[in-house]
Amino acid sequence: LWAGQVADALVDLTGGLAERWSLKDLSQNPERERAGKVLEKTVFRQLMNLKEKCVMSCSVFSSRQGTSQLGEFHAFIVVDMQDLSKVSRKETILLRIRNPWGRRCWKGPWREGGPGWKQLDPVV
């Protein structure tokens, strides 16, 4: 896949259906920010329920601080999702993504071998 939308490619390759969800930040004012956090939690719960039932991809459309290393408009495959909120004692939902091109790597605290993992029990 050289260019285009992952959702369109999956429809073409599988004959299935595709949905696009946007998780853009809703924080324009405090009320919308609270609504955005509730919406985000709801969306992630839905995604957690779907993770074993379908193929998921993700991309960055407008970089927040720290995400520019992933590359804007670049598609990634979602390999796994974990809600670590109970074991990390704060709201932490992780997406394990794979870069099919292998050119960029996440350098944040939850990268492979990063310091974020030290907050968790090794059994997790």
Beta strands, then each sheet from edge to edge (+ up, - down):
strand 1: 57-59
strand 2: 75-83
strand 3: 93-98
sheet 1: 1+ 2- 3+
end
